[in-house]
Amino acid sequence: MRQVVEGWVWGRNVRPLIVEAALSATDDERDDGWYSYPLAGPDRTVRVRLATAVGSDVVCVEISGVQTAELRIRADTLLSAFATT
């Protein structure tokens, strides 16, 4: 079962999603151009990776460590919500 949820959000919604710091140096076209941040809860930790999509107002988002169906749905719902205009 896949443990990664991927998607995108509008750049203006990154701060409400997680963090905005360090985004200016990111680049989704470079393997080393992603900002990575762990989110630790009482039972598990997921890792969120963010990178500015070159030439757009979009920020690419990857959330890894989503080990349960419920957590995948929650992560996907958040990405969908923050991708709306």
N, C-alpha and C positions, 0 to 999 in steps of 0.2 A: 504494500500500500504506500502510495506517495505521501511524503511527510513535508512537502513544500507547497505553500500557497503563493502564487505570483499574481501581480496585477499592476495597476497604476492609479495614481491620484493626481489631481491638479496641484500644482506647486503651492498655491495659496492655502491648501488644506493640509499641508505636511505638519505644521505646528500643532493643529488639533489632533492629528493622527499620532504623532510620536515626538519628533524633535526636528528643528530646522537647522540647528548648528552643524557646521561642517559641510553643508550641501554645496556651497560655492566651489569647492575643490573636487566635486564628484563628477563622474562621466560614465554613463551607462555603456559606452562603447569600449571601455578599458576594463580588463579583469581586475586591476588594482585600483579602479576608480570608484569603488563603492564604499559608503559609510556603513559600518556594521555596529549594531547596538543590541545587547542582550536584555530581554525582559524576563525577570525572574519572579515567579510566583511561589506559593507555598508547596506546590506539588511538582512543578516542572519549569523549565526555562526554554524560551523560544528566542531565536535570533532574528532580528529585523535588519535587512540590508536595504539601503536607499541610494539612488544615484539619479542625478539630473539627466533627463533624456536630451541629448544634444540637439539644439535648434528648436526647442519647444518649451512650453510651460508645464510639461508633465514631469513627474518624478516617478521613476520605476521603483517598485517595492517588491521585496522577496522576504517571506516569513518562513523560516525553517524550524523544525522541531515540533511541528503541529501533529502530535501523535495520535489524537483521537478524532473521530468524525465530528464530534461537537465542537472541538477547538478549530478544526478546518472550516466549519460552517461560520463560526464567529469571526475568524480572520477574513474569510471571503466576504462576509457581510460588511465588515468595516471597510475593506477596500472598495467595495461597490458603493457604499454610502459616501465615501470621500472622493469618489470619482465622478460624482454628479455635479452639475454646474449650479 
